[in-house]
Structure formats: structure tokens, C-alpha cells
Amino acid sequence: MEAKGNTIRIAGTKAVTYGDNASLHRRERGSGRFDRTIQLPVEVDADRIKAECHDGILALYLPRAERAKAKTIAVN
């Protein structure tokens, strides 16, 4: 995974395996290489990004960059 500004890029390879005794009539799950680029509505902090994969689900934790957060200004 790569992150720059408000864009992230996810690339990799996905493999689908079947048992030794499997007989396929139709295969509906894709396999092979993938490459996705996603633009986010805010800038993210690339140093604090976390990624986890459990049971085939990819979870990305993308914290906002400090400069993208709203600032509160006190008025006297």
C-alpha cells in the first residue's frame, strides 16, 4: 500500500485455491493481480496508517493529517 496526500494505492495478488477433490463447473471469484487507486476527501497521515486482513476482509485505518483537521480559535 502507498499513501500520498489524499490518495492511497493498494496493489497485490489474490489467489483462489480449491481442494484436491474439487470439480469446478463455474468459478465466480476472481484471482490474479489487482491495483486500485482511491482518492479520499481529506489528507491522511501516512506514518500512522494501519492495515489488517482477517478472513479475506482488508481493513484500513486512515487517520486524518493534523493540517486537515478543523481548528478551533477562541474569540475574546
C-alpha positions in Angstrom: 0.0 0.0 0.0 1.2 3.5 -0.8 -0.2 6.8 0.6 0.4 10.3 -0.6 -1.7 13.4 0.3 -5.3 12.3 -0.1 -4.6 9.3 -2.4 -4.0 5.7 -1.4 -2.9 2.9 -3.7 -3.5 -0.8 -3.0 -1.8 -3.4 -5.1 -1.2 -7.1 -4.7 -2.1 -10.6 -5.9 -5.2 -12.6 -4.9 -5.1 -16.4 -5.2 -8.1 -18.8 -5.0 -7.4 -22.4 -4.0 -9.6 -25.4 -4.1 -9.2 -28.8 -2.5 -7.7 -31.7 -4.4 -11.0 -33.4 -5.0 -12.8 -30.2 -6.2 -14.6 -30.3 -9.5 -15.4 -26.9 -11.0 -18.4 -26.1 -13.1 -18.1 -22.3 -12.8 -15.7 -20.1 -11.0 -17.1 -16.7 -9.9 -14.3 -15.5 -7.7 -11.5 -13.6 -9.4 -7.9 -14.2 -8.9 -4.7 -12.6 -10.1 -3.1 -9.2 -9.8 -5.0 -6.1 -8.7 -4.1 -2.4 -8.4 -6.5 0.2 -7.1 -6.0 3.9 -6.5 -8.6 5.7 -4.3 -8.9 9.4 -3.7 -10.1 10.4 -0.2 -11.9 13.6 0.7 -9.2 14.6 3.2 -5.5 14.2 3.6 -4.3 11.3 5.7 -1.3 10.9 8.0 0.8 8.3 6.1 3.0 7.5 9.1 0.0 6.3 11.2 -1.9 4.2 8.6 -2.6 0.6 9.8 -3.8 -2.3 7.6 -5.2 -5.6 8.8 -6.5 -8.6 6.9 -8.9 -11.1 8.6 -10.9 -13.8 6.8 -10.4 -12.2 3.4 -11.5 -8.7 4.6 -9.0 -5.9 4.3 -9.4 -3.1 7.0 -7.6 0.2 6.6 -7.2 2.7 9.4 -6.5 6.1 7.8 -6.1 8.8 10.4 -6.5 12.4 9.2 -3.4 14.5 8.9 -3.1 17.2 11.5 -3.3 20.0 8.9 -6.6 18.5 7.5 -8.3 18.7 10.9 -10.6 21.6 11.8 -9.0 24.2 14.2 -10.8 26.0 17.0 -10.0 29.6 17.5 -11.0 31.4 20.7 -12.5 34.9 20.4 -12.3 37.2 23.3 
